Amino acid sequence: MKKKKIIGVGSPVVDTIALVKDDFLENVAGEKGGMLLVEAPELDALLSDLPSENTRAPGGSAGNTLFALARMGMPAAILGKLGNCPMAQFYLEQFERHGGHVSSFKHGTIPNGHCLSLVTPDGERTMRTHLGAAMTLTPQEISAADFEAYDFAHLEGYLLFNEALMRTVLEAAQSAGCTISLDLASFEVVEAAKALLPEILDQYIDIVFANEEEAAAFTGIENDYEMMAQALHQHCDVAAVKLGARGSLIAQQKTIHSIEPVRAQTVIDTTAAGDLWAAGFLYGWLEGHPAPECAHFGSLLGAAVVQQQGSVLPDAVWTELLQAINP
């Protein structure tokens, strides 16, 4: 059977991942555990203050998901704007090396986007991002032609910060006949786009991914995760609520499925855990598995990545994962 093709839409930023103590965050504006956009000078100042060695990896929410899908053998591409610097070349080369198709990238005239992920001893990550060239992607550069070769489009919630671009992407993907998923990305995104989200979910989104904080921010419901899943499901065909060590809930066809967690032996870094969960789910979905089984695949990938620093899994871990998913 011919494999379905998937394109991710988002900001192809490079991640710098740094292990820091909790007191480092005392001088970082914003809440612990979230993502805020910053200007280049603020990001540069944070980078200069880092107390230890750090790791560099290709990132971005949709990017992390599509890198994983490419590594799993799915025909995968990313639609986003790269910069004109060595960091952009690094991103492009890494995606191609992992099996991704690179023809959908747009190319800008300023440096690439960059995200600093500050990881505290509890494994929580706090992100500060300068979008760089990714921020210069315009609606005029997007058309249905970008999606016509693909069956599925996966969108990162950070696109909601640019309503005009998000609407153009959604219209183009839908007119090309793509099934569309949206990862809500962070509670800050949900709070900023709360007035816009219901309409977008109703009109365009087939599958929505949310963690418990994002689901609570959207629904206004506290601690009742089944009600959160039901509320999200009212807007689209499938709603996935990720609950970390408590597993996940899948709402589909007015039924709530509770998925047991896959336990991580040690949590080192939660960077990209939700993105890799989405990759596992989408891999199963594109291969025709039932939604609860897709969620189990998501849990396998999510549990694997939190035991690593950063979003890139070693080849040996991928071998074990693929054997578990395709015994």
GIQUIDA-V540816 format. One record per residue. N is the residue number from 0. SS is DSSP state (helix for helix, strand for strand, loop for the rest). PHI is phi in degrees with one decimal (none if undefined). D_FIRST is the distance of its C-alpha to the first C-alpha in Angstrom with 2 decimals. Layout:
# GIQUIDA-V540816
n: {N N}
ss: {SS SS}
phi: {PHI PHI}
d_first: {D_FIRST D_FIRST}
This chain:
# GIQUIDA-V540816
n: {0 1 2 3 4 5 6 7 8 9 10 11 12 13 14 15 16 17 18 19 20 21 22 23 24 25 26 27 28 29 30 31 32 33 34 35 36 37 38 39 40 41 42 43 44 45 46 47 48 49 50 51 52 53 54 55 56 57 58 59 60 61 62 63 64 65 66 67 68 69 70 71 72 73 74 75 76 77 78 79 80 81 82 83 84 85 86 87 88 89 90 91 92 93 94 95 96 97 98 99 100 101 102 103 104 105 106 107 108 109 110 111 112 113 114 115 116 117 118 119 120 121 122 123 124 125 126 127 128 129 130 131 132 133 134 135 136 137 138 139 140 141 142 143 144 145 146 147 148 149 150 151 152 153 154 155 156 157 158 159 160 161 162 163 164 165 166 167 168 169 170 171 172 173 174 175 176 177 178 179 180 181 182 183 184 185 186 187 188 189 190 191 192 193 194 195 196 197 198 199 200 201 202 203 204 205 206 207 208 209 210 211 212 213 214 215 216 217 218 219 220 221 222 223 224 225 226 227 228 229 230 231 232 233 234 235 236 237 238 239 240 241 242 243 244 245 246 247 248 249 250 251 252 253 254 255 256 257 258 259 260 261 262 263 264 265 266 267 268 269 270 271 272 273 274 275 276 277 278 279 280 281 282 283 284 285 286 287 288 289 290 291 292 293 294 295 296 297 298 299 300 301 302 303 304 305 306 307 308 309 310 311 312 313 314 315 316 317 318 319 320 321 322 323 324 325 326}
ss: {loop loop loop loop strand strand strand strand strand loop loop loop loop strand strand strand strand strand strand loop loop helix helix helix helix helix helix loop loop loop loop loop loop loop strand strand strand loop loop helix helix helix helix helix helix helix helix helix loop loop loop loop loop strand strand strand strand strand loop loop helix helix helix helix helix helix helix helix helix helix helix loop loop loop strand strand strand strand strand loop strand strand loop loop loop helix helix helix helix helix helix helix helix helix helix helix helix loop loop loop strand loop loop loop loop strand strand loop loop loop loop loop loop strand strand strand strand strand strand loop loop loop loop loop strand strand strand strand strand strand loop helix helix helix helix helix loop loop helix helix helix loop loop helix helix helix loop loop loop loop loop strand strand strand strand strand helix helix helix helix helix loop helix helix helix helix helix helix helix helix helix helix helix helix helix loop loop loop strand strand strand strand strand loop loop loop helix helix helix helix helix helix loop helix helix helix helix helix helix helix helix helix helix helix loop loop strand strand strand strand strand helix helix helix helix helix helix helix helix loop loop loop loop loop helix helix helix helix helix helix helix helix helix loop loop loop loop strand strand strand strand strand loop helix helix helix loop strand strand strand strand strand loop loop strand strand strand strand strand loop loop loop loop loop loop loop loop loop loop loop loop loop helix helix helix helix helix helix helix helix helix helix helix helix helix helix loop loop loop loop helix helix helix helix helix helix helix helix helix helix helix helix helix helix helix loop loop loop loop loop loop loop loop loop helix helix helix helix helix helix helix helix helix helix helix loop loop}
phi: {none -67.7 -70.2 -73.3 -104.1 -128.9 -121.4 -102.1 -121.7 174.5 -96.5 -80.6 -95.2 -96.3 -93.0 -108.2 -109.9 -126.8 -86.5 -132.7 -81.1 -59.4 -69.3 -61.6 -72.2 -62.3 -104.3 -111.9 -65.8 96.7 -81.2 -66.4 91.5 -107.5 -131.5 -127.1 -82.5 -132.9 -81.1 -56.5 -61.5 -66.4 -64.4 -60.3 -65.6 -64.2 -61.6 -71.6 -92.3 -60.3 -86.3 -145.0 -64.3 -135.7 -115.7 -113.3 -152.9 -65.0 -142.8 89.6 -60.7 -64.6 -59.1 -58.0 -64.1 -74.9 -57.6 -65.9 -63.5 -61.7 -63.9 -86.9 94.1 -83.8 -67.0 -133.0 -141.1 -125.9 -104.7 -175.3 -105.2 -89.2 -90.4 -115.1 -136.5 -58.0 -62.9 -66.6 -63.0 -58.8 -62.0 -60.2 -65.4 -66.2 -65.8 -65.0 -64.1 -84.1 102.3 -79.5 -91.7 -102.7 -73.3 -88.0 -64.0 -96.1 -128.4 -102.4 -117.0 -127.8 -59.7 -69.6 -65.2 -145.7 -123.1 -98.1 -108.0 -95.7 -106.4 -89.6 -58.0 -80.3 88.0 -70.9 -115.5 -117.9 -112.3 -127.3 -126.2 -110.9 -74.6 53.0 -58.7 -57.6 -72.0 -91.0 -65.1 -114.5 -56.0 -65.5 -88.2 -110.7 -149.2 -59.3 -60.0 -66.7 -113.7 -64.4 -83.6 -120.0 -91.7 -141.2 -124.7 -113.6 -112.5 -87.5 -63.3 -61.3 -61.8 -65.4 -67.9 -124.9 -58.5 -62.3 -66.0 -59.2 -64.2 -65.0 -61.2 -62.4 -62.5 -66.5 -66.1 -67.2 -67.6 -83.0 87.8 -77.6 -71.6 -126.9 -117.1 -134.0 -97.1 -68.6 80.2 -165.6 -65.5 -64.1 -61.6 -61.3 -65.0 -71.4 -111.1 -59.5 -72.1 -89.8 -60.1 -56.2 -62.2 -65.2 -62.2 -62.7 -90.5 -127.4 -95.2 -92.8 -132.4 -118.4 -111.5 -146.2 -88.5 -64.1 -68.2 -66.8 -64.3 -66.0 -63.7 -74.8 -89.5 75.7 -94.4 -112.3 71.3 -100.9 -72.2 -64.3 -65.5 -59.9 -62.4 -62.8 -64.2 -66.1 -64.6 -64.7 -101.1 -152.2 -62.2 -131.2 -123.8 -113.1 -112.4 -90.7 -118.3 60.5 -68.2 -95.1 93.1 -156.3 -123.5 -118.7 -104.9 -151.4 50.5 61.7 -122.0 -103.4 -105.0 -99.2 -108.9 -66.2 -73.9 -101.8 -77.2 -91.7 -64.2 -142.2 -94.4 -98.9 -161.6 -87.3 -53.2 71.8 -59.0 -67.5 -66.4 -72.8 -59.0 -61.8 -63.3 -62.3 -61.2 -67.7 -57.7 -62.1 -63.5 -66.9 -88.9 89.0 -82.6 -63.7 -56.2 -62.0 -69.2 -59.5 -65.0 -63.1 -60.3 -59.4 -64.8 -60.2 -69.7 -61.9 -66.9 -69.3 -75.0 -72.3 -92.6 -121.2 -90.0 92.8 -98.1 -97.9 -88.3 -63.3 -57.0 -63.1 -68.8 -61.5 -59.4 -64.7 -63.4 -65.8 -68.7 -69.8 -79.9 -123.1 -66.8}
d_first: {0.00 3.78 6.28 9.09 12.37 15.62 19.22 22.22 25.64 28.82 31.51 30.55 33.62 34.62 35.77 38.97 39.04 42.54 43.91 47.04 49.59 49.94 53.16 51.39 49.88 53.42 53.70 50.29 50.36 48.10 46.72 45.27 41.51 40.69 39.82 42.33 42.27 45.19 46.82 46.68 50.25 49.61 46.46 48.39 51.21 48.96 47.39 50.89 51.93 49.18 50.91 48.48 45.86 42.52 38.88 36.94 33.19 30.81 30.72 30.60 28.94 25.78 26.01 26.02 22.93 20.96 22.38 21.06 17.53 17.62 19.07 16.25 13.78 12.62 13.21 16.62 19.86 23.31 25.57 29.12 32.26 33.26 36.91 38.91 39.71 38.68 37.04 34.62 33.88 33.29 30.71 28.87 28.94 27.80 24.70 23.76 24.55 22.19 19.25 19.76 19.95 23.67 24.09 24.35 27.47 30.77 33.87 37.29 40.84 41.89 40.94 37.69 37.36 38.47 38.34 40.74 39.51 42.56 41.71 44.55 45.20 43.54 40.18 40.37 39.55 41.54 40.14 42.09 40.19 41.33 38.57 40.03 37.99 35.28 38.00 38.56 35.21 36.33 34.88 35.72 33.16 30.22 28.59 25.50 24.57 23.94 21.05 19.59 16.82 15.66 14.19 16.43 19.98 21.81 25.60 28.37 31.42 33.80 32.97 35.13 38.17 37.69 37.37 37.26 34.41 32.45 32.93 31.90 28.65 27.87 28.76 26.71 23.52 24.02 24.87 21.69 19.74 18.69 18.66 21.51 22.68 26.16 27.71 31.42 32.30 35.93 38.73 40.62 37.86 37.85 41.64 41.83 39.29 40.26 41.49 38.37 35.62 35.82 35.37 32.40 30.65 31.48 30.39 27.40 25.91 23.17 23.29 26.47 27.17 30.82 32.90 36.02 38.33 36.20 35.75 39.51 40.35 38.30 39.39 42.89 42.28 43.51 42.32 40.61 36.95 35.72 37.72 36.25 32.69 33.81 35.54 32.52 30.33 32.80 31.55 27.73 24.99 24.42 27.15 26.94 30.36 30.46 33.59 33.55 35.05 35.04 31.26 29.70 29.61 26.74 27.93 25.54 26.54 30.16 29.50 30.19 28.24 30.14 28.18 30.18 30.60 29.61 33.01 33.72 36.50 38.11 37.54 38.39 36.92 35.00 33.92 30.29 29.88 28.74 26.49 24.73 24.60 22.80 20.30 19.56 19.31 17.03 14.67 14.48 14.35 11.46 9.50 10.87 13.95 17.35 19.75 22.22 19.74 18.69 22.45 22.90 20.50 22.64 25.73 24.68 24.33 27.43 29.50 28.56 29.54 32.89 33.94 33.74 35.83 33.71 30.03 28.79 27.72 28.62 26.05 27.24 26.56 22.98 22.51 23.95 21.93 18.52 19.79 20.96 17.75 15.49 18.20}
